[in-house]
Amino acid sequence: MEIFQSTVVPRLIFILGIVNILAVMLIFFSCRCVSSGSLLRKLMKYQAYQRFFGYHCSIWWVLWLSVVIHATLAIGFFGVPF
């Protein structure tokens, strides 16, 4: 397919990789299981962090969508390595 031969695809793969890393970090810091730590317990006192904490489930959707698109583009552009 011609779309996978474009020069834009490697850039998209790289950007989506960065989005994946950021989304994983955001999920970690908004996780209800991690909030028992002393740092995150202190952060829960702030309204801004509580709002961010409420976006945990939405960040998962961003992560999975990004991972699927990232993997599809990477396999289409680089091929299956096996």
Helices and strands as residue ranges (DSSP letters): G 2-5, H 8-29, G 34-36, H 38-43, H 47-53, H 56-78
